[in-house]
């Protein structure tokens, strides 16, 4: 049985190397950036499908990605299947965030449906029940995964009277990442190193954005944000606390270099004349590091589980880029302004992959 599973993984990895060559990146992504009509973009990805609007194209991209990942599971077993199965739960998290915003804003379920990601039956959310929950406690009890119920319960204990969606969403992310790290720890062999590096990057992107958005955009207290540190990553609790206590965003971001960031973006001058950095540029650089590590996992593992996890990361970036492209075309953004918004590999990575 173990040998059969190895052969199945070999088969899947070989197929993924073939699929990789057809992804929208590099020169193909550059060509797509030159398009000025949404129908040209959608035909370039789905030649036989007509999409009424950009939102329909974007939903199709995400749903096809979900179906592709579900198809991988039949080729995997043990810790690999458990890890990839939990990665699919990431889409549950994003739908739950939409429902949280809807519940907080008293938005109807019908109005939210177009923003939800639908998973196979065994992972599907009971959206009607969640939207109709009579209280936040009731909402938490209906969550399908134990880590989410525990994290949301903790968020409600810390912020019971007027729970803010920002903290509730952070609670879901923290619950997801803690379980993701636990499943990575159960992956054995040579693949664990490259897989763990990629997963740690995703968790530390979460930590970085807690600082960027929570501390320096919303002005939330360091104490309230420190509670959502995930633990066990490249940004330990002490460094996270230092980032939250930093006097400005530039200083805070500097503490994430080598962990969530490879480099800092160019400095800007604030309205007060002090040096600062663009928050959007920080997020883009964090995603660029994520893509670099996904490429590394795909390249170094080659025919192992790391290649599968690396491919998932690369595909995730491709979907994000195509969504950004479709939005840019919809709003009439010029190609030279749109291309820098996309997450891309460096020339060195392109040579080695």
N, C-alpha and C positions, 0 to 999 in steps of 0.2 A: 504493500500500500504506500509506504514512504517513497519507494522508487517511482511509482506511478504518479504521485503528487509532484515529485521533482520534475518528471517529464512534462507534466501539465504546466508547471511554472515556466519551464524552458520554452514551451510552445507559446504561452502568453507573452513572455518577454520578447520572443522573436517577432510576434505580430506587432507588438508595440514599437519596435524599432522601425518596422515598415510604416506604421501610422505616423510616427514622428516626422518622417520625411514629407508628409502632406499637410502638416500644421501651418497655420497662418503666422509665420514669424520670418525674421530676416528679410530677404528681398521680396518675398510674397507679401509680407506685412507692409513694406514700403510701397508696393504697387497698389495695395488696397487703400492706402492713405491718399492716393491721388484721385480716388473716385469722388465725384461730387453728387451722385444720385444714389439714394438708398436702395433702389431696386438693383442697381449694378452691384452693390456690395452684397446684398442677399443672394443674388444669382451666383456670385463668386463662391459662396459657401454652400448654398442649397440650390443648385441649378434648376431643379424641377418644381420649386415651391414659390408661390407668391405670398407675400406678407402685407397685410393691409397697413401696418404701421410699424415703427421701430420697436415698440414694446412687444409686439407679437414675435418679431425676430429674436429679441433678447430672451423671451421666455423659452423659445424653441432651443436656443443655444444651451441654456441651463438645463432644461429637461433632457436633452440628448446627452449631456455630460453625466447626469444622474444615471440614465439607462446604461451608458457605457461602463460606469463603475460597477453597477449591479451585475453586468455581464462578467466582470473580472472575478467576482466572488466564486463562481463555479470552478475556477481553475486553482483556487487557493484552499488551504486547510490550516488548522491550528492557529498559531499566533498571527500568521499573515492574514488569514481570513478575518480574525477578530479585529486586527488593526484597520484593515480596509473597511470592514463593516462599520466601525466607529467613525471613520472619515466620512462616510455617507451621512452620519448623524449631523454633520456640520450643516447640511441643508435644512434639517429639522430646526437647528438653532436659529438660522436666518428667518425661517417662517415664524418661529416663536417670537422673535423680535418684532416682526410686523404685527403679530397679534397683540403683543404687549402695548405697542403704540396705539393700536386700534382700541384696545380696552381702556387705556388711559384717556384717549380722546373721544370715547364713545362713538367710534366709527362703526358702521354696520359691517357685518360679515361679508355681504355682497360686494361692498366697496373695496374690501381687502383681498378678495379672491385672486385678482390679477397679479398680486404681488407675492403670492405664496408659491413655494416649490413643492411639487407633489412627488412623494416617494412610493415605492411598492407597498402593497397592503400591510405587510408586517411592520413597516416603519412609518405608516401614515399617521398623521395627527388627527384627532377628533376636533377639527376646527370649530364646528358648531358649538360643542360643549364648552370649549375654552373661551369662545367669544361670549357665551351666555353665562359664564361663571359670575356668581353674585358678589364676589369679593376677591381680593388678591390672594387670600388664603385658599379660597376655593380654586382659583386659577392654578396655584402651586400644586394642589393635590391632584389635579388632572394631568400634570406633566407626565409624559410617558417614560422618562428615564430617571432613575434614582438620583444620579449626580445633580440633575437639574432641580429636582424637588428639594434636595438638601440645600443647594446654593441659593435658590429663591427664598426658601424659608429663612435662611440666614440674613438675606438682604432685607426681608420684611421685619426681622427682629431689630436690625440696625436702623431702619428708617420706616417705622411702622405707621405713623400718623399720615404722612404724605409721601408715600414711596415714589421716587423719581425713576422714570424709565431708564435713564442712564445707568443707575445702579442695578436695576433689574436685568438689563442686558449684560452688564459686566458680570453679574452673578451667573448667567447662563454660559457665558464664555469661559469663566473660571471653572465651572463644573465640567464643561466639555474638555478643556485642556488638561485638567487633572486626570481624567479617565484616559485621554489620549496618551499622556506620558506614562501612565501605568501599563498600557498595552504595548507601547514601544519597549518598555523594560523587559517584556516577556519575549521579545524577538531575539533569537540567538544568532550566532554565526557572524561572519564578516560584514553582513549587510547592516548590522545594528548601528555601526558608527555613522554611516552616511544618512541613514533614516533618522537617527536621533538628532543629528545636526540640523536637518531640515525642519523637524518638528519643533526643536528648541527655538529656531528662528521664528516660527509662527507664533509661539507663545510669547516670545520677547517683543514681537511686533504689537501684540496685545498690551504688554506692559508699557511700551513706548507710547502707544496711543492713549492709554489711560493718563499718562503724564501730559501729552500734548493737548488732548481735548478736555480731560477732566480738570487738570490743574491750571493750564494756561489759557484755555478757551472759556470754560464754564466757571472758573474761579473756585472750584471745590477744594475743601481743605485736604492737606496731606493725610491727616488721620483717617478721613472717610475713604480715601482712595487706597491707602496702604492695606486695608482689609481685603482687597481683591487681588493681591499678589498671589501668583500661582505656585511659586516654590519650585526648586530643582532645575533652574534654567541658567542661562548665561548672565542674566541680570538677577543676582540674588537679592533677598529682601533688603539687606543693608544698602546696596547700590540703588535699588528702587526708591528707598526712603531718601537717599541723597538727591536723586533726580527730582523727587517731589518737593524737597526743601530748597532746590536751586533758586537763585534770585531771578533767573530769566531762562527763556526757552533755549537759547544758545548754550548756556552752561549745562542745562539738563540733557540736551541732545548729545553734547560732548561725552557724557558718561555712558552713552549707549554705543559709541564707536567700538567696533570689534565684537559686538554682541548682537544688536538689532540693526546696526548700520556698518557698512564698510568705511564710509567717509561721510563728512558733513557736506551739505550743499553750500553754495556760495553765500557769504554773509550779505545781509541787507541792512539798511539803516531804518530804524523805527521812527515814528513821528517825534519821539523825544531826542532823536539823534544817536541813540545807542545801537550797537551792533545786534542783529537778531537773525533768525532764519525763517524761511517760509514753511509753515506746518505742512502744506501739501507736498512740498519738495522732500520733507523728511519721510512722509509716508511712501512717496514714490521710490526713494532710495532704499527703504526697508523692503519693499516688494522686489526691487532689483536684486538685493542680496538673497531674498527667498528664491528667485529664479536661478541665480547662480548656484545655490546649494541644490536645487532640484536638478539642474543640469549635471552637477557633480555626482549626485546619487545615480542618475540614469547612466552616466558614462562609466563610473567605477564599478557598479554592480553588474552591468551589462546584461546578464541573463538571470539575475536573482531577484529577490523581493525588492531590493533597493531600486532596481530599474522600474518596477511597477509603481512604487511610491514616488519616484522621481518624475515619471511620466504624468502621474496624477497632478503633481505640482505644476508641471509645464503646461498641461491642458487647462488647469485652473487659471493660469495667467493668460493663455490664449483666449479663453472665454471672456475674461475681464477686458482684454484689449479690444475684442470685437464689439463688446457692448459700448466701450468708450468711443470706438470708431462710428458706430451707428448713431450714437448721441451727437457726435461732432458733425456728422453729415446732416442730421435732422435739424440742427441749430445753425447750419451754414458756416461752421468753423473752417478757416483756411487750412490747407494741408500742412503748411510750414508751422502753424500754431498747434496743430493736432498731433503731429508726430512726436514731439517731446513729451506729450501726455501719456504715451504708451510705454509699457514695461518691456524692455528688450535686453538681449544678451550683449555682452561686450564682444569685441572682435576676437579676443583671446579665447573665450569660451567657444565661439563659433568654429574656430580652427580645430579644437580638440574633440568636439562632439561628433 
